[in-house]
Amino acid sequence: MSKQEMREEAERLIREAMAKKTVSIKQGDTRIETKCGKCGAINKVSAAPGQTRVEYHCKECGHKQKAM
Ligand SMILES: [Zn+2]
């Protein structure tokens, strides 16, 4: 392998790593901070990409509700 080829290979690996990182951020769940409608506690709920309404149980009182 020539120096030129090694340099191209290294650049390719960096590009691939960056592409994977970008994709993983896009595919990651969205963290929603929502206030419990019953006791007012702040709950952190994770939502799938594109999902706007997430059903969850309040961590403080266990009240079942939907976050938006
Ligand atoms: Zn609650």
PDB file of the backbone (N, CA, C, O) and the ligand in Angstrom, with CONECT records:
HET     ZN  A 101       1
ATOM      1  N   MET A   1       0.843  -1.201   0.000  1.00  0.00           N
ATOM      2  CA  MET A   1       0.000   0.000   0.000  1.00  0.00           C
ATOM      3  C   MET A   1       0.884   1.259   0.000  1.00  0.00           C
ATOM      4  O   MET A   1       1.797   1.380   0.816  1.00  0.00           O
ATOM      5  N   SER A   2       0.615   2.158  -0.885  1.00  0.00           N
ATOM      6  CA  SER A   2       1.412   3.387  -0.971  1.00  0.00           C
ATOM      7  C   SER A   2       0.946   4.398   0.081  1.00  0.00           C
ATOM      8  O   SER A   2      -0.112   4.243   0.691  1.00  0.00           O
ATOM      9  N   LYS A   3       1.750   5.415   0.273  1.00  0.00           N
ATOM     10  CA  LYS A   3       1.368   6.447   1.246  1.00  0.00           C
ATOM     11  C   LYS A   3       0.059   7.115   0.848  1.00  0.00           C
ATOM     12  O   LYS A   3      -0.782   7.435   1.688  1.00  0.00           O
ATOM     13  N   GLN A   4      -0.088   7.315  -0.460  1.00  0.00           N
ATOM     14  CA  GLN A   4      -1.313   7.934  -0.990  1.00  0.00           C
ATOM     15  C   GLN A   4      -2.528   7.072  -0.645  1.00  0.00           C
ATOM     16  O   GLN A   4      -3.558   7.590  -0.214  1.00  0.00           O
ATOM     17  N   GLU A   5      -2.408   5.772  -0.833  1.00  0.00           N
ATOM     18  CA  GLU A   5      -3.514   4.856  -0.546  1.00  0.00           C
ATOM     19  C   GLU A   5      -3.838   4.813   0.954  1.00  0.00           C
ATOM     20  O   GLU A   5      -5.001   4.759   1.353  1.00  0.00           O
ATOM     21  N   MET A   6      -2.778   4.838   1.770  1.00  0.00           N
ATOM     22  CA  MET A   6      -2.989   4.811   3.217  1.00  0.00           C
ATOM     23  C   MET A   6      -3.737   6.056   3.682  1.00  0.00           C
ATOM     24  O   MET A   6      -4.605   5.999   4.552  1.00  0.00           O
ATOM     25  N   ARG A   7      -3.367   7.190   3.068  1.00  0.00           N
ATOM     26  CA  ARG A   7      -4.019   8.442   3.442  1.00  0.00           C
ATOM     27  C   ARG A   7      -5.496   8.417   3.032  1.00  0.00           C
ATOM     28  O   ARG A   7      -6.369   8.864   3.776  1.00  0.00           O
ATOM     29  N   GLU A   8      -5.751   7.889   1.841  1.00  0.00           N
ATOM     30  CA  GLU A   8      -7.140   7.802   1.368  1.00  0.00           C
ATOM     31  C   GLU A   8      -7.964   6.855   2.243  1.00  0.00           C
ATOM     32  O   GLU A   8      -9.134   7.108   2.527  1.00  0.00           O
ATOM     33  N   GLU A   9      -7.326   5.760   2.662  1.00  0.00           N
ATOM     34  CA  GLU A   9      -8.008   4.785   3.524  1.00  0.00           C
ATOM     35  C   GLU A   9      -8.356   5.422   4.873  1.00  0.00           C
ATOM     36  O   GLU A   9      -9.449   5.219   5.400  1.00  0.00           O
ATOM     37  N   ALA A  10      -7.427   6.185   5.419  1.00  0.00           N
ATOM     38  CA  ALA A  10      -7.658   6.842   6.709  1.00  0.00           C
ATOM     39  C   ALA A  10      -8.793   7.849   6.598  1.00  0.00           C
ATOM     40  O   ALA A  10      -9.642   7.939   7.485  1.00  0.00           O
ATOM     41  N   GLU A  11      -8.805   8.598   5.513  1.00  0.00           N
ATOM     42  CA  GLU A  11      -9.868   9.590   5.312  1.00  0.00           C
ATOM     43  C   GLU A  11     -11.225   8.917   5.153  1.00  0.00           C
ATOM     44  O   GLU A  11     -12.242   9.418   5.633  1.00  0.00           O
ATOM     45  N   ARG A  12     -11.225   7.772   4.471  1.00  0.00           N
ATOM     46  CA  ARG A  12     -12.471   7.029   4.270  1.00  0.00           C
ATOM     47  C   ARG A  12     -13.032   6.547   5.611  1.00  0.00           C
ATOM     48  O   ARG A  12     -14.236   6.623   5.857  1.00  0.00           O
ATOM     49  N   LEU A  13     -12.140   6.050   6.471  1.00  0.00           N
ATOM     50  CA  LEU A  13     -12.574   5.556   7.780  1.00  0.00           C
ATOM     51  C   LEU A  13     -13.149   6.696   8.626  1.00  0.00           C
ATOM     52  O   LEU A  13     -14.141   6.515   9.333  1.00  0.00           O
ATOM     53  N   ILE A  14     -12.522   7.857   8.545  1.00  0.00           N
ATOM     54  CA  ILE A  14     -13.013   9.015   9.306  1.00  0.00           C
ATOM     55  C   ILE A  14     -14.400   9.418   8.804  1.00  0.00           C
ATOM     56  O   ILE A  14     -15.303   9.693   9.593  1.00  0.00           O
ATOM     57  N   ARG A  15     -14.553   9.449   7.473  1.00  0.00           N
ATOM     58  CA  ARG A  15     -15.859   9.806   6.902  1.00  0.00           C
ATOM     59  C   ARG A  15     -16.934   8.816   7.337  1.00  0.00           C
ATOM     60  O   ARG A  15     -18.050   9.210   7.677  1.00  0.00           O
ATOM     61  N   GLU A  16     -16.593   7.534   7.323  1.00  0.00           N
ATOM     62  CA  GLU A  16     -17.562   6.498   7.722  1.00  0.00           C
ATOM     63  C   GLU A  16     -17.948   6.650   9.185  1.00  0.00           C
ATOM     64  O   GLU A  16     -19.118   6.522   9.543  1.00  0.00           O
ATOM     65  N   ALA A  17     -16.953   6.925  10.031  1.00  0.00           N
ATOM     66  CA  ALA A  17     -17.218   7.090  11.464  1.00  0.00           C
ATOM     67  C   ALA A  17     -18.129   8.285  11.696  1.00  0.00           C
ATOM     68  O   ALA A  17     -19.044   8.223  12.518  1.00  0.00           O
ATOM     69  N   MET A  18     -17.881   9.371  10.975  1.00  0.00           N
ATOM     70  CA  MET A  18     -18.707  10.568  11.119  1.00  0.00           C
ATOM     71  C   MET A  18     -20.126  10.310  10.626  1.00  0.00           C
ATOM     72  O   MET A  18     -21.091  10.776  11.231  1.00  0.00           O
ATOM     73  N   ALA A  19     -20.251   9.571   9.533  1.00  0.00           N
ATOM     74  CA  ALA A  19     -21.567   9.251   8.988  1.00  0.00           C
ATOM     75  C   ALA A  19     -22.359   8.410   9.978  1.00  0.00           C
ATOM     76  O   ALA A  19     -23.554   8.633  10.171  1.00  0.00           O
ATOM     77  N   LYS A  20     -21.700   7.451  10.601  1.00  0.00           N
ATOM     78  CA  LYS A  20     -22.374   6.585  11.583  1.00  0.00           C
ATOM     79  C   LYS A  20     -22.841   7.399  12.779  1.00  0.00           C
ATOM     80  O   LYS A  20     -23.941   7.196  13.293  1.00  0.00           O
ATOM     81  N   LYS A  21     -21.995   8.319  13.214  1.00  0.00           N
ATOM     82  CA  LYS A  21     -22.316   9.152  14.361  1.00  0.00           C
ATOM     83  C   LYS A  21     -23.560   9.998  14.067  1.00  0.00           C
ATOM     84  O   LYS A  21     -24.453  10.112  14.906  1.00  0.00           O
ATOM     85  N   THR A  22     -23.608  10.582  12.882  1.00  0.00           N
ATOM     86  CA  THR A  22     -24.747  11.416  12.489  1.00  0.00           C
ATOM     87  C   THR A  22     -26.022  10.582  12.473  1.00  0.00           C
ATOM     88  O   THR A  22     -27.065  11.013  12.964  1.00  0.00           O
ATOM     89  N   VAL A  23     -25.925   9.385  11.903  1.00  0.00           N
ATOM     90  CA  VAL A  23     -27.086   8.502  11.812  1.00  0.00           C
ATOM     91  C   VAL A  23     -27.573   8.105  13.204  1.00  0.00           C
ATOM     92  O   VAL A  23     -28.776   8.082  13.464  1.00  0.00           O
ATOM     93  N   SER A  24     -26.621   7.791  14.105  1.00  0.00           N
ATOM     94  CA  SER A  24     -27.027   7.330  15.425  1.00  0.00           C
ATOM     95  C   SER A  24     -27.743   8.438  16.194  1.00  0.00           C
ATOM     96  O   SER A  24     -28.644   8.163  16.987  1.00  0.00           O
ATOM     97  N   ILE A  25     -27.342   9.692  15.960  1.00  0.00           N
ATOM     98  CA  ILE A  25     -28.012  10.801  16.628  1.00  0.00           C
ATOM     99  C   ILE A  25     -29.433  10.942  16.097  1.00  0.00           C
ATOM    100  O   ILE A  25     -30.372  11.170  16.859  1.00  0.00           O
ATOM    101  N   LYS A  26     -29.582  10.804  14.772  1.00  0.00           N
ATOM    102  CA  LYS A  26     -30.902  10.926  14.162  1.00  0.00           C
ATOM    103  C   LYS A  26     -31.847   9.818  14.625  1.00  0.00           C
ATOM    104  O   LYS A  26     -33.043  10.046  14.804  1.00  0.00           O
ATOM    105  N   GLN A  27     -31.296   8.614  14.817  1.00  0.00           N
ATOM    106  CA  GLN A  27     -32.146   7.481  15.171  1.00  0.00           C
ATOM    107  C   GLN A  27     -32.405   7.383  16.674  1.00  0.00           C
ATOM    108  O   GLN A  27     -33.265   6.620  17.114  1.00  0.00           O
ATOM    109  N   GLY A  28     -31.660   8.155  17.451  1.00  0.00           N
ATOM    110  CA  GLY A  28     -31.805   8.077  18.898  1.00  0.00           C
ATOM    111  C   GLY A  28     -33.153   8.587  19.372  1.00  0.00           C
ATOM    112  O   GLY A  28     -33.798   9.392  18.700  1.00  0.00           O
ATOM    113  N   ASP A  29     -33.569   8.114  20.526  1.00  0.00           N
ATOM    114  CA  ASP A  29     -34.838   8.553  21.082  1.00  0.00           C
ATOM    115  C   ASP A  29     -34.760  10.008  21.528  1.00  0.00           C
ATOM    116  O   ASP A  29     -33.706  10.496  21.936  1.00  0.00           O
ATOM    117  N   THR A  30     -35.877  10.674  21.443  1.00  0.00           N
ATOM    118  CA  THR A  30     -35.976  12.048  21.905  1.00  0.00           C
ATOM    119  C   THR A  30     -36.328  12.031  23.385  1.00  0.00           C
ATOM    120  O   THR A  30     -37.202  11.278  23.815  1.00  0.00           O
ATOM    121  N   ARG A  31     -35.645  12.862  24.161  1.00  0.00           N
ATOM    122  CA  ARG A  31     -35.970  12.948  25.578  1.00  0.00           C
ATOM    123  C   ARG A  31     -36.959  14.087  25.791  1.00  0.00           C
ATOM    124  O   ARG A  31     -36.715  15.231  25.408  1.00  0.00           O
ATOM    125  N   ILE A  32     -38.060  13.747  26.401  1.00  0.00           N
ATOM    126  CA  ILE A  32     -39.094  14.747  26.652  1.00  0.00           C
ATOM    127  C   ILE A  32     -39.180  14.986  28.159  1.00  0.00           C
ATOM    128  O   ILE A  32     -39.229  14.046  28.952  1.00  0.00           O
ATOM    129  N   GLU A  33     -39.198  16.256  28.531  1.00  0.00           N
ATOM    130  CA  GLU A  33     -39.430  16.587  29.932  1.00  0.00           C
ATOM    131  C   GLU A  33     -40.880  16.998  30.049  1.00  0.00           C
ATOM    132  O   GLU A  33     -41.330  17.934  29.388  1.00  0.00           O
ATOM    133  N   THR A  34     -41.599  16.296  30.885  1.00  0.00           N
ATOM    134  CA  THR A  34     -43.028  16.578  30.985  1.00  0.00           C
ATOM    135  C   THR A  34     -43.460  16.613  32.451  1.00  0.00           C
ATOM    136  O   THR A  34     -42.900  15.923  33.303  1.00  0.00           O
ATOM    137  N   LYS A  35     -44.465  17.433  32.713  1.00  0.00           N
ATOM    138  CA  LYS A  35     -44.953  17.616  34.074  1.00  0.00           C
ATOM    139  C   LYS A  35     -46.157  16.716  34.314  1.00  0.00           C
ATOM    140  O   LYS A  35     -47.082  16.666  33.502  1.00  0.00           O
ATOM    141  N   CYS A  36     -46.134  16.023  35.414  1.00  0.00           N
ATOM    142  CA  CYS A  36     -47.236  15.135  35.748  1.00  0.00           C
ATOM    143  C   CYS A  36     -48.508  15.953  35.970  1.00  0.00           C
ATOM    144  O   CYS A  36     -48.494  16.957  36.682  1.00  0.00           O
ATOM    145  N   GLY A  37     -49.604  15.515  35.356  1.00  0.00           N
ATOM    146  CA  GLY A  37     -50.862  16.226  35.463  1.00  0.00           C
ATOM    147  C   GLY A  37     -51.508  16.067  36.832  1.00  0.00           C
ATOM    148  O   GLY A  37     -52.433  16.805  37.170  1.00  0.00           O
ATOM    149  N   LYS A  38     -51.032  15.119  37.616  1.00  0.00           N
ATOM    150  CA  LYS A  38     -51.638  14.842  38.917  1.00  0.00           C
ATOM    151  C   LYS A  38     -50.862  15.477  40.066  1.00  0.00           C
ATOM    152  O   LYS A  38     -51.430  16.195  40.889  1.00  0.00           O
ATOM    153  N   CYS A  39     -49.538  15.204  40.115  1.00  0.00           N
ATOM    154  CA  CYS A  39     -48.764  15.705  41.249  1.00  0.00           C
ATOM    155  C   CYS A  39     -47.777  16.805  40.857  1.00  0.00           C
ATOM    156  O   CYS A  39     -47.197  17.443  41.735  1.00  0.00           O
ATOM    157  N   GLY A  40     -47.573  17.041  39.563  1.00  0.00           N
ATOM    158  CA  GLY A  40     -46.705  18.126  39.127  1.00  0.00           C
ATOM    159  C   GLY A  40     -45.228  17.785  39.072  1.00  0.00           C
ATOM    160  O   GLY A  40     -44.400  18.663  38.829  1.00  0.00           O
ATOM    161  N   ALA A  41     -44.886  16.525  39.293  1.00  0.00           N
ATOM    162  CA  ALA A  41     -43.484  16.119  39.239  1.00  0.00           C
ATOM    163  C   ALA A  41     -42.988  16.131  37.795  1.00  0.00           C
ATOM    164  O   ALA A  41     -43.737  15.837  36.863  1.00  0.00           O
ATOM    165  N   ILE A  42     -41.702  16.480  37.627  1.00  0.00           N
ATOM    166  CA  ILE A  42     -41.123  16.488  36.282  1.00  0.00           C
ATOM    167  C   ILE A  42     -40.633  15.078  35.957  1.00  0.00           C
ATOM    168  O   ILE A  42     -39.837  14.493  36.691  1.00  0.00           O
ATOM    169  N   ASN A  43     -41.127  14.552  34.844  1.00  0.00           N
ATOM    170  CA  ASN A  43     -40.718  13.227  34.396  1.00  0.00           C
ATOM    171  C   ASN A  43     -39.947  13.346  33.094  1.00  0.00           C
ATOM    172  O   ASN A  43     -40.297  14.144  32.224  1.00  0.00           O
ATOM    173  N   LYS A  44     -38.896  12.550  32.964  1.00  0.00           N
ATOM    174  CA  LYS A  44     -38.160  12.499  31.704  1.00  0.00           C
ATOM    175  C   LYS A  44     -38.593  11.231  30.972  1.00  0.00           C
ATOM    176  O   LYS A  44     -38.396  10.112  31.446  1.00  0.00           O
ATOM    177  N   VAL A  45     -39.186  11.446  29.804  1.00  0.00           N
ATOM    178  CA  VAL A  45     -39.702  10.338  29.020  1.00  0.00           C
ATOM    179  C   VAL A  45     -38.962  10.281  27.689  1.00  0.00           C
ATOM    180  O   VAL A  45     -38.697  11.316  27.079  1.00  0.00           O
ATOM    181  N   SER A  46     -38.632   9.084  27.242  1.00  0.00           N
ATOM    182  CA  SER A  46     -37.984   8.960  25.934  1.00  0.00           C
ATOM    183  C   SER A  46     -39.013   8.567  24.890  1.00  0.00           C
ATOM    184  O   SER A  46     -39.808   7.650  25.094  1.00  0.00           O
ATOM    185  N   ALA A  47     -38.986   9.281  23.758  1.00  0.00           N
ATOM    186  CA  ALA A  47     -39.930   9.038  22.678  1.00  0.00           C
ATOM    187  C   ALA A  47     -39.189   8.610  21.424  1.00  0.00           C
ATOM    188  O   ALA A  47     -38.091   9.096  21.151  1.00  0.00           O
ATOM    189  N   ALA A  48     -39.770   7.724  20.679  1.00  0.00           N
ATOM    190  CA  ALA A  48     -39.178   7.306  19.413  1.00  0.00           C
ATOM    191  C   ALA A  48     -39.256   8.459  18.423  1.00  0.00           C
ATOM    192  O   ALA A  48     -40.152   9.298  18.520  1.00  0.00           O
ATOM    193  N   PRO A  49     -38.318   8.510  17.460  1.00  0.00           N
ATOM    194  CA  PRO A  49     -38.339   9.600  16.482  1.00  0.00           C
ATOM    195  C   PRO A  49     -39.689   9.703  15.771  1.00  0.00           C
ATOM    196  O   PRO A  49     -40.228   8.696  15.312  1.00  0.00           O
ATOM    197  N   GLY A  50     -40.230  10.906  15.680  1.00  0.00           N
ATOM    198  CA  GLY A  50     -41.498  11.122  15.002  1.00  0.00           C
ATOM    199  C   GLY A  50     -42.702  10.922  15.900  1.00  0.00           C
ATOM    200  O   GLY A  50     -43.821  11.281  15.533  1.00  0.00           O
ATOM    201  N   GLN A  51     -42.480  10.350  17.077  1.00  0.00           N
ATOM    202  CA  GLN A  51     -43.578  10.114  18.006  1.00  0.00           C
ATOM    203  C   GLN A  51     -43.828  11.374  18.820  1.00  0.00           C
ATOM    204  O   GLN A  51     -42.902  11.935  19.405  1.00  0.00           O
ATOM    205  N   THR A  52     -45.079  11.816  18.855  1.00  0.00           N
ATOM    206  CA  THR A  52     -45.373  13.058  19.564  1.00  0.00           C
ATOM    207  C   THR A  52     -46.097  12.803  20.880  1.00  0.00           C
ATOM    208  O   THR A  52     -45.988  13.598  21.813  1.00  0.00           O
ATOM    209  N   ARG A  53     -46.829  11.706  20.960  1.00  0.00           N
ATOM    210  CA  ARG A  53     -47.544  11.409  22.205  1.00  0.00           C
ATOM    211  C   ARG A  53     -46.995  10.111  22.787  1.00  0.00           C
ATOM    212  O   ARG A  53     -47.027   9.058  22.151  1.00  0.00           O
ATOM    213  N   VAL A  54     -46.499  10.216  23.996  1.00  0.00           N
ATOM    214  CA  VAL A  54     -45.909   9.054  24.650  1.00  0.00           C
ATOM    215  C   VAL A  54     -46.639   8.763  25.951  1.00  0.00           C
ATOM    216  O   VAL A  54     -46.827   9.643  26.792  1.00  0.00           O
ATOM    217  N   GLU A  55     -47.041   7.517  26.094  1.00  0.00           N
ATOM    218  CA  GLU A  55     -47.709   7.126  27.325  1.00  0.00           C
ATOM    219  C   GLU A  55     -46.649   6.772  28.366  1.00  0.00           C
ATOM    220  O   GLU A  55     -45.681   6.073  28.065  1.00  0.00           O
ATOM    221  N   TYR A  56     -46.838   7.257  29.583  1.00  0.00           N
ATOM    222  CA  TYR A  56     -45.863   6.964  30.635  1.00  0.00           C
ATOM    223  C   TYR A  56     -46.547   6.963  31.996  1.00  0.00           C
ATOM    224  O   TYR A  56     -47.671   7.440  32.157  1.00  0.00           O
ATOM    225  N   HIS A  57     -45.840   6.419  32.954  1.00  0.00           N
ATOM    226  CA  HIS A  57     -46.305   6.444  34.334  1.00  0.00           C
ATOM    227  C   HIS A  57     -45.442   7.437  35.106  1.00  0.00           C
ATOM    228  O   HIS A  57     -44.217   7.406  34.993  1.00  0.00           O
ATOM    229  N   CYS A  58     -46.050   8.295  35.871  1.00  0.00           N
ATOM    230  CA  CYS A  58     -45.307   9.269  36.665  1.00  0.00           C
ATOM    231  C   CYS A  58     -44.397   8.545  37.659  1.00  0.00           C
ATOM    232  O   CYS A  58     -44.802   7.579  38.306  1.00  0.00           O
ATOM    233  N   LYS A  59     -43.144   9.039  37.765  1.00  0.00           N
ATOM    234  CA  LYS A  59     -42.186   8.387  38.666  1.00  0.00           C
ATOM    235  C   LYS A  59     -42.517   8.644  40.136  1.00  0.00           C
ATOM    236  O   LYS A  59     -42.092   7.890  41.012  1.00  0.00           O
ATOM    237  N   GLU A  60     -43.272   9.704  40.403  1.00  0.00           N
ATOM    238  CA  GLU A  60     -43.591  10.044  41.791  1.00  0.00           C
ATOM    239  C   GLU A  60     -44.861   9.382  42.276  1.00  0.00           C
ATOM    240  O   GLU A  60     -44.876   8.754  43.335  1.00  0.00           O
ATOM    241  N   CYS A  61     -45.949   9.524  41.489  1.00  0.00           N
ATOM    242  CA  CYS A  61     -47.246   9.025  41.971  1.00  0.00           C
ATOM    243  C   CYS A  61     -47.770   7.840  41.160  1.00  0.00           C
ATOM    244  O   CYS A  61     -48.777   7.236  41.531  1.00  0.00           O
ATOM    245  N   GLY A  62     -47.091   7.500  40.045  1.00  0.00           N
ATOM    246  CA  GLY A  62     -47.507   6.357  39.257  1.00  0.00           C
ATOM    247  C   GLY A  62     -48.701   6.597  38.353  1.00  0.00           C
ATOM    248  O   GLY A  62     -49.224   5.665  37.742  1.00  0.00           O
ATOM    249  N   HIS A  63     -49.136   7.860  38.268  1.00  0.00           N
ATOM    250  CA  HIS A  63     -50.282   8.207  37.442  1.00  0.00           C
ATOM    251  C   HIS A  63     -49.968   7.977  35.971  1.00  0.00           C
ATOM    252  O   HIS A  63     -48.953   8.445  35.455  1.00  0.00           O
ATOM    253  N   LYS A  64     -50.864   7.244  35.303  1.00  0.00           N
ATOM    254  CA  LYS A  64     -50.670   6.951  33.885  1.00  0.00           C
ATOM    255  C   LYS A  64     -51.225   8.081  33.038  1.00  0.00           C
ATOM    256  O   LYS A  64     -52.367   8.500  33.224  1.00  0.00           O
ATOM    257  N   GLN A  65     -50.410   8.580  32.100  1.00  0.00           N
ATOM    258  CA  GLN A  65     -50.834   9.704  31.271  1.00  0.00           C
ATOM    259  C   GLN A  65     -50.020   9.753  29.985  1.00  0.00           C
ATOM    260  O   GLN A  65     -49.149   8.919  29.738  1.00  0.00           O
ATOM    261  N   LYS A  66     -50.336  10.761  29.176  1.00  0.00           N
ATOM    262  CA  LYS A  66     -49.618  10.913  27.906  1.00  0.00           C
ATOM    263  C   LYS A  66     -48.832  12.208  27.893  1.00  0.00           C
ATOM    264  O   LYS A  66     -49.344  13.267  28.258  1.00  0.00           O
ATOM    265  N   ALA A  67     -47.570  12.110  27.464  1.00  0.00           N
ATOM    266  CA  ALA A  67     -46.738  13.296  27.303  1.00  0.00           C
ATOM    267  C   ALA A  67     -46.832  13.766  25.855  1.00  0.00           C
ATOM    268  O   ALA A  67     -47.010  12.959  24.943  1.00  0.00           O
ATOM    269  N   MET A  68     -46.710  15.076  25.652  1.00  0.00           N
ATOM    270  CA  MET A  68     -46.768  15.590  24.283  1.00  0.00           C
ATOM    271  C   MET A  68     -45.483  16.297  23.918  1.00  0.00           C
ATOM    272  O   MET A  68     -45.349  16.796  22.801  1.00  0.00           O
TER     273      MET A  68
HETATM  274 ZN    ZN A 101     -47.364  12.320  39.391  1.00  0.00          ZN2+
END
